[in-house]
């Protein structure tokens, strides 16, 4: 294999065993197992066609920089990565002597993002970590779990990436504000980026990049890979179609946003969905009436456009359903309860262990009266968990629970769910949410929405939440 490795490292097939390989855009990826450490290593290289043009990269890079300079000056404003990419994509054949397949690597090189860009656009990667400039990148792969790499970024390359993300989010990262939580989205990737710098951390940089797949996992995918049962899937779709608020609770990286995206798809298309997020984590794939707001991230909760302030104006925007994204601060939870107290259903994700611990947090830390929580009825909690099986994360729904009118949390067992789906009636005693319109919807309509779901228990899940 004579391709150039992005990490300046070539695979020694005598010492390492290639267990998987695939290609995307202009790259080839190999997942190799290192016998000495038994770790998986992620290797990315240019494909043969790109490699053959490598000697011309400097010339192509110079031409692109000149061409983009004219475009940026014409815009009279900062241009995002996506604007630059789309501009070049539209004009590459008529104005540039650049082979189309080289557009991505040459643009990344021109912006000093060549190495990190190759992993940003790999849709099989779930998360990218950089602990300091002295260490290599490592990743979480969708099929192979935690993988090492030999990709080491120069300090200048790290600064170029941080500078690009900060500018695209109009964020000032400095000693008095040493944390940035922002999205970095383009036609090639959708990511959430967290950056920490001194004095908050000891080393020079820390970067965590959460990647969201271009082809999002649907409810049927989550059933097939064992993250959720068919009965749970039908129940949750039934609830969201009947305007019941849903809070998805779990530890970091437990699949909360993935499940949230999958459920949002089933909000009836005629409903007007307002999405109010600090960082754009949910996708735009829902078919229907949707308005999206991005408020930015303020670690000190002093920004003017806060969630609580926006929620005060939400009634004047006539929503039928609200997506509150991730709730993490007192301001977020205040917004959350304001929405629910006026009877507007919502869906949100929350870091936590379970609903009971969440209520303790709201009462004892945020000093929110527990009586106010009763106003969020009807309300269902989904409790997620993540565990390690060797070096791969397994994500599952541990529990579905409902909030009663008395403010208590009651678990819905799988047996309860089966009975409910068999006899969807508010008089069955299985479900206590009186406001559920259980007699006005045919459960078969919900099942039809999940048509095509198959569960092959004889095969290992190919993907997870």
C-alpha positions, 0 to 999 in steps of 0.5 A: 500500500503506497498511499500517503498516510494523513498521520505520516505513518504507514501500516506494517502488516507484519506486525499489525492485523488489518481487521476492517477497511473502508473508503470515503471521499478521497480517503481510505481507512484501515482499522488495525489490531496491535498484538502487543497492546491488543488495541485498535488503531485507526489509520487514514490515508489518501486513496491512489488517485489523490496520492498521484496528484499529491505533488501538485497540491502546493500549486492547487492550494495557492490557486484556491487561496487566491480564488477564495480571497476574491470571494471573501473580499466580495462578501465583506464579512467572515465566511464560514467553512461551509460557504467556502466549500459550497462556493468552490463546489459550484465553480470548480469546473468553470474557474479552477483547474482542480480535479473535483475529487481534490477539492476537499483535501486541497481546501482543508490544506489551504485552511491548515485543517488537513489532518483533523479534517480527514477525521471530521468528515469520516461518518463512522467516527462518533467522537474525537479527542485531543488531550494536549498538543503533545499527544495524538488524537484518539477516537470513538469509532461506531463499529470498533469503539475506542481507537488510537491514532498516530495523528499528531497535530502541530500547535499551529494546526490546533490553533487554526482549528480552534480559531476557525470554530471560534470565528464561526460562532462569534466566540472569544476564547481567552484567559477570562473565558477559557471554555468554548462549547460550539457547533461546527457544521457544514455539508461534510460534517455536523459536530459539537466542539468543546475547547478548554485552554489555560488557566482552566486546564494544566496542559495547553489545549483540550478538544472534544469533538462530538460528531453527528452522523449525516445519515442519522439512526432511525427508530428502526435502527435502534430496535435492530441494534438492540438499544431499544425494544420494539414495544418501547419504540411503539410506545414512545412514538405513540406518546410523542404523537399524542403531545406528551413531554419526553425527557431523555436522561443518561450519562455522557455519550449514552445516546441521548441526542440520537434517540431525541433525533429519532423521536422528533421525526415522529412529531406529526408534520402539521405540528409547528415545532420550535427548536431552541438549542444552545448548540445545534445538536438535533438534525434538520431531517424532520418533514414538517413545520420547524423553526430553529433557534441557536442561542449560543453558549454562555458558561456564566449564564449572562448572555442576553439571549438565554433560554429562559428569556426566549421561552417567555416569548414562546407563546407569541410564536405559536408552537405545538411542540418544543425541542429544548435540546440539552438542559444543563444549567439553572437557566435551562431548567427554568426555561424547561419548567416554563414551557411545561407549566403552560401546557406546551409539550417538549422533548429534551435531553438531560445529563443524569442518572435517573429522574429521582436524582434529577428531582433532587438536583432541581430541588436542592441545587437549583432550589426549584420547588418540587410542586412546580414539577407537577405542572409538567404532567403529562411527562415521560422519562427515558433512562439511558445507560452506557456500558463498555463491552471490551472497547466498544460502548453499548447503549440501552434504554434501562427504564421508561417512567411516567410522572403522575399527577401527584408528582411521583415517578412510576416505572413502566415495566415491559409487561405494562407496555405490552398490556398497554399496546394490546389494550390501548385504553385509558381505563385499563389501569396500565397508564395513569396519564389521563390526558393521553388521547389513547382512544382517539388514535389507532395503535396500528397507525403507530405500528405502520410507522415502524413497518419494516423493523426486523430483529435478527437475534442471531446477529451482532448489532451493526450500530448503536444509539 
